[in-house]
């Protein structure tokens, strides 16, 4: 009885511990995926914003080029030329920033795709672990049932021994 009792306690405690760990791992994976998806979406929005700013800067450059061509005085022409050059510089900086952000976005998207693939594998592994935990639970329940039968057999054996002793005493 002691052996079955101890085995049952060990298996039951392991099952509860494993189920808690599996549930926590699943929640952590899902949280990480949500955070990474938010980063990917944020990067896409930033890239879109940068594209809009580049278009705006390009239109500024074109506007200052027209003003420079239409300027009647040299001072105005120089001012518009300087403004055009500043707009080009800002546009170049935005394009450089866009390239860096696009590379970062690509890495994040690749990481997200990889993790999404791995998440499927991990969830499959977690399902297998849950099935294993269920199997262990069934084993524990079987051990408990065996323990009950063992106890019943011992009682019946003790009763049989007691009856045997009574018969032996009555025969003497």
Secondary structure, 3 states (H helix, E strand, C coil): CHHHHHHHHHHHHHHHHHHHHHHHHHHHHHHHHHHHHHHHHHHHHHHHHHHHHHHHHHHHHHHHHHHHHHCCCHHHHHHHHHHHHHHHHHHHHHHHHHHHHHHHHHHHHHHHHHHHHHHHHHHHHHHHHHHHHHHHHHHHHHHHHHHHHHHHHHHHHHHHHHHHHHHHHHHC
